[in-house]
Amino acid sequence: MAGLALSISWNALVHSLAREMLFEIKALGFEEIELSFNLTPEMLQDIETHLGESGIKVVSVHNYCPIPDGLKREEALPDCYAISSLDEEERARALRYSKRSIDTASRLGARAVVLHCGKVDVRDRTRDLIRLYEEGKKGTKEYNDLKVEALAERQSRVKGFLDNTLKSLDELNDHAREKNVCLGVETRFYSREIPDPEELRALLDRFKGSQIYYWHDTGHAEVMERLGFYRHKDILDQCGKRLLGVHLHGVLKCEDHMAPSEGDLDFTWIKPYLKKETIKVIEAHQPATFQDIKKSKELLERVLNEH
């Protein structure tokens, strides 16, 4: 089983100098990283300067990298511009900066860019459902009515947004082919986001033989199961053959992006879906500590390498 990478989303906001960031990751025993979506062009250049010195390899890049022009780091989320947008100016910006992320990956020799594929412009109810879940109200009439309402509203509006996602992916696929980079369509956290499991299956069928694959996020899929949208295992059963990479992070109730050693997500059953060539990235955020990441690396190496 190939090694684990660490997303620098873990410590990119802690250090002002790229060298400190990279050598902290090196001290944990990682030789591979994913570049996160909160890097300015200056930070990215600084990282590139010190990669050779650190001996660390970039295996994947999370869109947008670097952050889009004119945005502050806290504004530059992967969904700041949506490739699904019905506003053609916004969609054009999403395409321009996604292509720049593909260029980043190509320049640094990374195999993949992780993509968020937009959303349906409806009010999202996921946080409302999480609140009810944490109050012990899952399965109540209040909970079920809210979930049905959210899905119905999404379904009534999805077509134009999904059509634009597919049109955008056509263009990004061409650019990725030119740059010899693969694109990973990531499991989403919010119910209004694109794609849902049915849309994902159709999308992967449409782009069979292309640069476009599936990127599985363990935390997002687990939260979706806990809220009752779909079963975590089902999405891997249905899309695992097109699996490019995976984000590994822990979950407690509906809080994700914890260190994999924390929370209550069992990673043992995920192992059969991961091949040697699958990109495996720990995507833990603060307040995970150095020791939490170290424990997580040891845990996952043990779990994923057991025979």
N, C-alpha and C positions, 0 to 999 in steps of 0.2 A: 504494500500500500504506500503510495506516494505521501510525502510529508504534508504538514499543515502550514498554511500561511496565516498571517495576522493582518486584519484590516487596521490601517493606521488611524481609523476613526477613534480607536481606543485612546491614543495619546496625542493626536494632532492639535488638540486645543489646549494641551497642558504645556507644550514646549514652544518656545519662539524660534528655536534654531533646529533646522532639519537634522543636523549631525546628532544632537542630543536625542531626538526622536528615534532615529534609525539605530543608534547604539544601545538605547534602552531595549528596543525590540531584539537586537542581536544578543543582548545579555540574557534574554529569556530562551535563547536557543533557536529562534526562528531564522530561516534562511530565505523565506519568501514573504512578500507582503501584497496586500491590495491597497491601491491608492484610493483614498476616500473622496467624498464629494464636497469637502470643506476647505480645499486648498486654493490659495490665491496663485496667480501665475508666478509671483516671486517665490513663494514657498515651493511650488513645483520645480522651479529652476534650481533652487537650493538643494532639494532632494536629489535631483538628477546629478548635481555636482558631487554629492557624497555617496552615491550608490556604489561606485566602484571601490571606494575606501572601505565601506561597510561590508562588502561581499554579499549584499542582499539583492535578490532578484524580484522584480515586479511581475506577478503572474496575472493580475487582473486590475481593472480600473473601474471605479464606480462613477457613472455619469452624474453630475457634470464635473469634469476634471480637466483643466482648472475651472474655477467658478466663472459663471458668465460675467462679462464686462459690466461694470457699473453697479454690481451688487455687493453688499457686505457679506461676510462669511456666514452670519446667522440667518441671512435671507436666502442663501444659495442652496436650498434643499433640492433633492433630485426632482421634485415636482414644481419647482419655481416656474418653469415653462413646460407645457404639456404637448407631447406630439399628437395628442388626440384633439387639441383645441379647435373649436369652430372659428376662432379668431385667427385668420391667416397670418397676421403679423406675429402673434405669439407662436404659432406652429412653425413659422419660418425661423424664429429665434431658437426654438427647441431643436430644430434640425441642424442649424448652424453650430450650436454649441455641442450637440451630440457628435457631430462629425469631428469637432475639435477634440473630443474625448477619444474617439477612435484614432485620431492622429497621435494623441498622447500614448495610447497603448502601442501603436505601431512603432513609434520612435523608441520606446523603452523595451520593446521585445515582449510585451505582455500578450497572452493568448486571447484575452476576453475583455469586453466592456459589459458591465451589468447595467441593464436598462429598466427604468420605470416607464410604463407605456401609457400613461395618462389616466384620465378619469372622466366619468359622466358628471356633467354639471348639475348635480342635485345636492340637496342637503345630506351630509353623511350622518348616519345614525350609529356608527360603530362605537363611539365613545359613550353614547347613551346606553347602548346594550352592555358595554363593559361595566358601567356604573350599576346597572340592574343585576348583572351577573355577580358582582362583588357584594351586592346586598342580599344575595341568595335568592333572587327572583327569577332565575332562568327557568323556563317552562311555565311561568305564570301567564295569564291572559294578557297582562300588560306587556310582558316581554315578547310573547309570540305575535301580538298585534303589531308592535313596533317593527319587528323583524320582517313580517310579511309586507308591511307598508313600505319599508326601505327597499326591499327587493322589487316590489311592483313599480315603484317610482323609477328606480334604475332601469328596469326593463322597458318602461314606456319611453325612455329618452336615449337609450344606448346607441341606436343605429348610427347616427351621424358621427358620434364620437369614435365608435369602433371603426367605421369606414375610414376616418382620418388616421387612426392608429395604423391600420393596414397600409394605407397610402404612404405614410411616413416610413414605416418599416421597409417598404419596397425601396425607397430612396436610400435609407441607411444601410440596407443590405448591399446595395451596389457599391457604396463607399467602403464598407467593411471588406468586401471581396477585393477591391483594389488594394487595400492596405493589409490583407491577409490577417484579419482580426475576426474573431467570432463574437456574436452578440448574445447575451443571456437575458431572456425575458424573465423578470423576477416575480415570484409569488408576492401577492399584495396583502397589505394589512387592513386597509379600509374597504368596506363592502362596495363603495361606489367606484373603486379603481378598476382599471382594465389591465389584464384580463381576469375574468372569473374562470373557474375550471373548464366549463364548456367552451368558452371563447379561446382559452389557451390551447385546448386540443385542436380546435379548428385552425387556429393560427399556426400551430406546428405542422399540421397537415399541409396547409397552404405553402409554407416555406420549407417543405421537405427538400433536402439536398442543397440548402442555402447556407449562409453564414449564421442563421438564426436558430438558437437552441433554447432550452429551458434552464433557468437558474432557480434552484430550490432554496427557499429561506425557511429554516426549521422553526424559528420563532413565529413568523407570520402565519405559517400553515397551522401550527399548534393553536394559536389564538383563534383562528378561524374555526377550528374543530371545537374548541371549548365554547365558542359562541353559537355553535350549531349550524354553521354554513356548509361545511363539508368535512369529510374524514381526512385527516392528515395522510394516512396510508394510501387512500384512494388516489390522491393526486400524484403520488410517486408511482403507484401501479400503472396509472394511465399515461404518464408523461416521462417516466424514468428512463426510457430508451433514448430520449433526446436530451438527457441531462448533461450539461456542460460543467456546472459548478454548484457549490452549495455554501450558504452562509450558516454557520453553526453558532447558535447562542442559546442561553438558558432562558426558561420561562417559569414564572411563579404566578399563579392565577392568570391574569392577562397582561402582566408586565413582561416585556421581552428585552432583548439585547443585554441580558445579564451574562456574566461569565458562564460558560457551559458547565462548570463545576457547581454552580449555584442553581437554585430553582428545583423543579421536579420533572424536567423533560428527560425521558429515557432515550439515550442515543443508540442503544444496542440494536434495536430493530431497524434502524436506518442503514446500518452498515451494508447489508446485501445490495442496496441500490447504488453504492459508491464503487466505482472502478479505480484502478490505479491512476488512470489519466484524468479522473474527475478533479477539478480544482476545489480544494477544501479550505475554506477561510473562516477563521474564528472572527466573528463580528460583534465583539462585546464593547459596550460603551462605558464611560465613567458612570458610577463611582467604582467600577471594577479595579482592583488594586493589582500591583505587580505580582503579588502572591496568588491572587485569584486567577490571573492569566497563566501563571506557571502551573498551578493545580489543574487548570482546564486543559492545558497542552498535554500534561501527563495522563489525565483521564481519557482524552480522546485518542491519544496514541495507543493506549492500552486497549480501549474498546475497538478501535478500527483495525488493529493489527492482530487481534485474537483469531485463532483458527477454529 
